[in-house]
Amino acid sequence: MSTIAIDADSSPNLALTLGLSAEEARKIVPLSENKSLIESKTNTGYSGVFRLSFSVDDVVRDFSVKTPFGVNLIVMGTVQSMGSGCTCPANALVRALMRYLVVERDEAVILDMEAGCEHMGRGTARQVDYMLIVTDANSKSLEVANHIHALAADAGMKQVFLIGNKIANENQKDVIEKYAKENGLRVLDFIPFDEAIMDAEMRGETPLKHETSKALVAIERLCKNFTASNKPINLKEHSSDQVRRKDI
């Protein structure tokens, strides 16, 4: 399946994870900062007046970056919050592209976002198949995850799950499950803590090269669950119990 990865973090680093060098990553200009592109799409010739309706299919063709793992990467940049009503040209471009990618394209589109879903309007958010909120067992992280869940639900997303990350022992797993149960959240799976991933990132290497690492094996299993069916995830079939004690 063809895949487009969208880096919508204010500190984008998905390029490094996908195998690009630091030098290659630094050359990528986020779309929200690409003044010539924004002007070509939104300029009307009148000061303070810009277009809200324009085509963006060429943006994917001309501004996505092919990564060593075959994924096309688009670095989006930051926008104002979903409810702010901001209609500046950069926001208009980013929102239009997000709608095009999520609603109209046939590829798998994966969005790496900050704590929220500000990059998409409510109409686009309702078309998202799954929202995965990645958290560790830290109480502050869990509170942030709960806030993100509320934002996603308010935006109309139906399939919103927690992913426990960097799980080193059963106690950490239990903490996340307990918090989720108390706050009405759904835990889909756990990714174990993995020294191989930490070592790779310290060396400036992509962790995706370590195909047999515990973390990547767990992520691969999670991906297969999603690609096996377009139907909503059944938690009885894909439960957190799949992470066995020996995995963590």
Backbone hydrogen bonds in HBPLUS format (Angstrom, degrees):
<---DONOR---> <-ACCEPTOR-->    atom                        ^
c    i                          cat <-CA-CA->   ^        H-A-AA   ^      H-
h    n   atom  resd res      DA  || num        DHA   H-A  angle D-A-AA Bond
n    s   type  num  typ     dist DA aas  dist angle  dist       angle   num
A0108-ALA N   A0002-SER O   2.96 MM 106  6.30 162.7  1.99 166.3 163.1     1
A0072-ASN N   A0003-THR O   3.15 MM  69  6.40 166.8  2.16 160.8 156.7     2
A0004-ILE N   A0108-ALA O   2.89 MM 104  6.29 160.8  1.93 162.7 168.4     3
A0110-ILE N   A0004-ILE O   2.95 MM 106  6.35 162.9  1.98 161.2 166.9     4
A0005-ALA N   A0072-ASN O   2.75 MM  67  6.08 163.6  1.78 161.5 167.4     5
A0074-ILE N   A0005-ALA O   2.90 MM  69  6.30 156.4  1.96 164.8 171.0     6
A0006-ILE N   A0110-ILE O   2.80 MM 104  6.11 165.7  1.82 165.3 167.7     7
A0112-ASP N   A0006-ILE O   2.84 MM 106  6.04 177.3  1.84 174.2 173.3     8
A0007-ASP N   A0074-ILE O   2.91 MM  67  6.26 160.1  1.95 151.1 157.9     9
A0076-MET N   A0007-ASP O   2.85 MM  69  5.79 153.6  1.92 140.1 149.0    10
A0008-ALA N   A0112-ASP O   2.88 MM 104  5.74 157.0  1.94 150.2 157.1    11
A0016-LEU N   A0013-ASN O   3.16 MM   3  5.63 131.1  2.41 107.6 117.8    12
A0018-LEU N   A0014-LEU O   2.98 MM   4  6.22 148.2  2.08 150.2 158.8    13
A0020-LEU N   A0015-ALA O   3.00 MM   5  5.46 154.6  2.06 160.4 152.3    14
A0019-GLY N   A0016-LEU O   3.14 MM   3  5.28 160.6  2.17 107.3 110.0    15
A0025-ALA N   A0021-SER O   2.90 MM   4  6.14 157.9  1.95 152.6 159.2    16
A0026-ARG N   A0022-ALA O   3.00 MM   4  6.17 152.3  2.08 145.6 152.0    17
A0027-LYS N   A0024-GLU O   3.23 MM   3  5.39 140.6  2.40  99.2 109.8    18
A0028-ILE N   A0025-ALA O   3.17 MM   3  5.56 157.7  2.23 110.1 116.6    19
A0033-GLU N   A0030-PRO O   2.91 MM   3  5.39 155.8  1.97 114.5 122.6    20
A0031-LEU N   A0075-VAL O   3.02 MM  44  6.49 158.1  2.07 149.4 152.4    21
A0034-ASN N   A0031-LEU O   3.10 MM   3  5.02 161.4  2.13 104.1 110.0    22
A0032-SER N   A0076-MET O   3.01 MM  44  6.18 153.7  2.08 151.0 158.8    23
A0038-ILE N   A0034-ASN O   2.99 MM   4  6.23 171.1  2.00 161.1 163.8    24
A0039-GLU N   A0035-LYS O   2.91 MM   4  6.00 161.4  1.94 148.0 153.3    25
A0040-SER N   A0036-SER O   3.00 MM   4  6.10 154.8  2.07 140.5 147.5    26
A0041-LYS N   A0037-LEU O   3.13 MM   4  6.36 140.5  2.29 146.9 156.7    27
A0042-THR N   A0038-ILE O   2.96 MM   4  6.05 152.8  2.04 151.2 158.6    28
A0043-ASN N   A0039-GLU O   2.90 MM   4  5.00 153.7  1.97 137.3 140.6    29
A0051-ARG N   A0042-THR O   2.72 MM   9  4.56 155.6  1.78 129.8 135.7    30
A0049-VAL N   A0046-TYR O   3.14 MM   3  5.47 162.9  2.17 130.0 130.3    31
A0059-VAL N   A0056-VAL O   2.94 MM   3  5.25 142.3  2.08 107.5 118.8    32
A0062-ASP N   A0058-ASP O   2.84 MM   4  5.94 162.2  1.87 152.5 156.9    33
A0063-PHE N   A0059-VAL O   2.83 MM   4  5.44 150.7  1.92 145.7 151.2    34
A0065-VAL N   A0073-LEU O   2.73 MM   8  4.95 159.1  1.77 141.0 148.0    35
A0073-LEU N   A0065-VAL O   2.76 MM   8  4.95 169.3  1.77 140.4 143.7    36
A0067-THR N   A0071-VAL O   3.05 MM   4  5.52 150.6  2.14 144.1 153.3    37
A0070-GLY N   A0067-THR O   2.93 MM   3  5.47 158.2  1.98 127.7 127.5    38
A0084-SER N   A0081-SER O   3.17 MM   3  5.31 165.9  2.20 109.6 113.8    39
A0092-ALA N   A0088-CYS O   3.00 MM   4  6.25 159.3  2.05 156.7 163.4    40
A0093-LEU N   A0089-PRO O   3.01 MM   4  6.28 155.7  2.07 152.4 157.5    41
A0094-VAL N   A0090-ALA O   3.05 MM   4  6.29 171.2  2.06 153.9 156.0    42
A0095-ARG N   A0091-ASN O   2.87 MM   4  5.95 173.1  1.88 159.1 161.2    43
A0096-ALA N   A0092-ALA O   3.01 MM   4  6.01 157.7  2.06 140.7 147.4    44
A0097-LEU N   A0093-LEU O   2.96 MM   4  6.15 159.2  2.01 151.8 157.3    45
A0098-MET N   A0094-VAL O   2.93 MM   4  6.13 157.3  1.98 148.8 155.4    46
A0099-ARG N   A0095-ARG O   2.98 MM   4  6.21 161.5  2.01 149.5 154.0    47
A0100-TYR N   A0096-ALA O   3.03 MM   4  6.22 159.8  2.07 144.7 150.5    48
A0101-LEU N   A0097-LEU O   2.90 MM   4  6.11 162.6  1.93 154.1 158.1    49
A0102-VAL N   A0098-MET O   2.95 MM   4  6.03 169.1  1.96 154.9 157.9    50
A0103-VAL N   A0099-ARG O   2.87 MM   4  5.61 162.5  1.90 148.3 154.1    51
A0104-GLU N   A0100-TYR O   3.04 MM   4  5.10 141.7  2.19 121.3 133.1    52
A0105-ARG N   A0100-TYR O   3.21 MM   5  6.55 128.5  2.49 156.0 167.7    53
A0116-GLY N   A0114-GLU O   2.73 MM   2  5.72 120.2  2.09 118.5 101.3    54
A0120-MET N   A0117-CYS O   3.46 MM   3  6.27 171.9  2.47 119.0 120.9    55
A0125-ALA N   A0121-GLY O   2.93 MM   4  6.18 163.2  1.96 155.5 160.9    56
A0126-ARG N   A0122-ARG O   3.16 MM   4  6.34 149.6  2.26 146.0 151.3    57
A0127-GLN N   A0124-THR O   2.86 MM   3  5.34 153.3  1.93 114.6 123.4    58
A0128-VAL N   A0125-ALA O   3.15 MM   3  5.42 164.6  2.17 110.4 115.2    59
A0131-MET N   A0159-GLN O   2.85 MM  28  6.20 159.8  1.89 161.2 164.6    60
A0161-PHE N   A0131-MET O   2.91 MM  30  6.33 162.4  1.94 168.6 174.6    61
A0133-ILE N   A0161-PHE O   2.81 MM  28  6.10 171.3  1.82 165.0 168.1    62
A0163-ILE N   A0133-ILE O   2.86 MM  30  5.92 155.1  1.93 145.3 143.0    63
A0135-THR N   A0163-ILE O   2.99 MM  28  6.22 166.3  2.00 164.0 164.8    64
A0165-ASN N   A0135-THR O   2.70 MM  30  5.60 156.9  1.75 148.1 151.7    65
A0142-LEU N   A0138-ASN O   3.01 MM   4  6.31 153.8  2.08 153.1 160.8    66
A0143-GLU N   A0139-SER O   3.05 MM   4  6.29 148.5  2.15 142.3 150.2    67
A0144-VAL N   A0140-LYS O   3.04 MM   4  6.35 157.0  2.09 148.8 154.6    68
A0145-ALA N   A0141-SER O   2.88 MM   4  6.13 156.1  1.94 146.5 153.7    69
A0146-ASN N   A0142-LEU O   2.94 MM   4  6.17 150.8  2.03 143.1 150.4    70
A0147-HIS N   A0143-GLU O   3.06 MM   4  6.35 151.4  2.14 143.8 151.3    71
A0148-ILE N   A0144-VAL O   2.91 MM   4  6.24 158.7  1.95 154.3 159.9    72
A0149-HIS N   A0145-ALA O   2.94 MM   4  6.15 156.6  1.99 146.6 153.2    73
A0150-ALA N   A0146-ASN O   3.08 MM   4  6.38 151.9  2.17 143.4 150.0    74
A0151-LEU N   A0147-HIS O   3.05 MM   4  6.40 155.5  2.12 148.9 155.4    75
A0152-ALA N   A0148-ILE O   2.86 MM   4  6.13 162.4  1.89 157.2 161.9    76
A0153-ALA N   A0149-HIS O   2.92 MM   4  6.11 161.1  1.95 150.5 155.5    77
A0154-ASP N   A0150-ALA O   2.95 MM   4  6.08 155.4  2.01 144.5 151.5    78
A0155-ALA N   A0151-LEU O   2.95 MM   4  6.18 137.0  2.14 140.7 152.4    79
A0155-ALA N   A0152-ALA O   3.15 MM   3  5.03 125.3  2.46  90.5 104.7    80
A0157-MET N   A0152-ALA O   3.06 MM   5  5.53 161.6  2.10 156.7 150.8    81
A0156-GLY N   A0153-ALA O   3.10 MM   3  5.20 153.9  2.17 101.4 109.5    82
A0162-LEU N   A0186-ARG O   2.73 MM  24  6.00 160.8  1.76 156.2 161.7    83
A0188-LEU N   A0162-LEU O   2.90 MM  26  5.92 170.2  1.91 161.1 162.1    84
A0164-GLY N   A0189-ASP O   3.03 MM  25  6.41 155.2  2.09 157.1 154.4    85
A0191-ILE N   A0164-GLY O   2.64 MM  27  6.01 159.5  1.68 161.5 168.5    86
A0167-ILE N   A0191-ILE O   3.07 MM  24  6.17 172.8  2.07 144.4 146.2    87
A0193-PHE N   A0167-ILE O   2.93 MM  26  4.93 162.0  1.96 111.8 112.1    88
A0173-LYS N   A0169-ASN O   3.37 MM   4  6.72 158.5  2.42 145.6 151.5    89
A0174-ASP N   A0170-GLU O   2.86 MM   4  6.12 156.9  1.92 151.7 158.0    90
A0175-VAL N   A0171-ASN O   2.94 MM   4  6.21 151.4  2.02 148.5 156.0    91
A0176-ILE N   A0172-GLN O   3.22 MM   4  6.50 161.7  2.26 149.4 152.4    92
A0177-GLU N   A0173-LYS O   3.05 MM   4  6.31 165.7  2.07 152.3 156.5    93
A0178-LYS N   A0174-ASP O   2.85 MM   4  5.95 157.1  1.91 149.6 155.9    94
A0179-TYR N   A0175-VAL O   3.02 MM   4  6.19 164.9  2.04 148.4 152.5    95
A0180-ALA N   A0176-ILE O   2.89 MM   4  6.04 163.2  1.92 152.0 157.2    96
A0181-LYS N   A0177-GLU O   2.99 MM   4  6.13 160.3  2.03 145.0 150.0    97
A0182-GLU N   A0178-LYS O   3.03 MM   4  6.24 159.8  2.07 151.1 156.2    98
A0183-ASN N   A0179-TYR O   3.05 MM   4  6.19 134.2  2.27 144.0 155.6    99
A0183-ASN N   A0180-ALA O   3.23 MM   3  5.24 134.3  2.45  95.2 107.4   100
A0185-LEU N   A0180-ALA O   2.83 MM   5  4.55 165.7  1.85 140.6 140.9   101
A0197-ILE N   A0194-ASP O   3.16 MM   3  5.56 130.2  2.43 106.2 117.2   102
A0198-MET N   A0194-ASP O   3.36 MM   4  6.76 160.6  2.40 148.6 153.4   103
A0199-ASP N   A0195-GLU O   2.84 MM   4  6.04 163.4  1.87 157.1 161.3   104
A0200-ALA N   A0196-ALA O   3.05 MM   4  6.15 156.6  2.10 140.3 146.5   105
A0201-GLU N   A0197-ILE O   3.09 MM   4  6.31 160.4  2.13 150.8 155.4   106
A0202-MET N   A0198-MET O   3.02 MM   4  6.24 148.6  2.12 146.4 155.0   107
A0203-ARG N   A0199-ASP O   3.09 MM   4  6.34 142.1  2.24 142.7 152.4   108
A0205-GLU N   A0200-ALA O   2.82 MM   5  5.03 159.8  1.87 158.8 152.2   109
A0204-GLY N   A0201-GLU O   3.17 MM   3  4.90 152.9  2.24  94.3 102.4   110
A0209-LYS N   A0206-THR O   3.41 MM   3  6.20 174.4  2.41 119.5 120.9   111
A0210-HIS N   A0207-PRO O   3.07 MM   3  5.74 161.2  2.10 119.2 124.4   112
A0213-SER N   A0210-HIS O   3.14 MM   3  5.62 168.7  2.16 118.6 121.5   113
A0217-VAL N   A0213-SER O   2.98 MM   4  6.17 156.1  2.04 155.0 161.9   114
A0218-ALA N   A0214-LYS O   3.11 MM   4  6.32 156.1  2.17 144.7 150.6   115
A0219-ILE N   A0215-ALA O   2.93 MM   4  6.23 154.3  2.00 148.2 156.0   116
A0220-GLU N   A0216-LEU O   2.82 MM   4  5.93 154.7  1.88 145.3 152.2   117
A0221-ARG N   A0217-VAL O   3.05 MM   4  6.29 152.9  2.12 142.7 149.5   118
A0222-LEU N   A0218-ALA O   3.05 MM   4  6.32 154.2  2.12 142.8 149.8   119
A0223-CYS N   A0219-ILE O   2.89 MM   4  6.19 155.8  1.95 150.0 156.4   120
A0224-LYS N   A0220-GLU O   3.00 MM   4  6.26 156.2  2.06 148.3 154.2   121
A0225-ASN N   A0221-ARG O   3.10 MM   4  6.40 147.0  2.21 144.4 153.0   122
A0226-PHE N   A0222-LEU O   3.30 MM   4  6.67 146.8  2.42 143.6 151.4   123
A0226-PHE N   A0223-CYS O   3.08 MM   3  5.22 121.8  2.44  97.5 111.5   124
A0227-THR N   A0223-CYS O   2.98 MM   4  6.27 162.4  2.01 156.6 161.3   125
A0228-ALA N   A0224-LYS O   2.98 MM   4  5.79 133.8  2.20 142.5 151.0   126
A0237-GLU N   A0234-ASN O   2.91 MM   3  5.41 135.8  2.11 110.9 122.9   127
A0238-HIS N   A0234-ASN O   2.92 MM   4  6.16 153.3  1.99 152.5 161.3   128
A0242-GLN N   A0239-SER O   3.16 MM   3  6.09 167.8  2.17 122.6 124.7   129
A0243-VAL N   A0240-SER O   3.20 MM   3  6.07 169.6  2.21 123.6 125.6   130
A0247-ASP N   A0244-ARG O   2.91 MM   3  5.37 145.9  2.03 111.7 122.0   131
A0248-ILE N   A0245-ARG O   3.17 MM   3  5.56 148.0  2.28 108.7 117.0   132
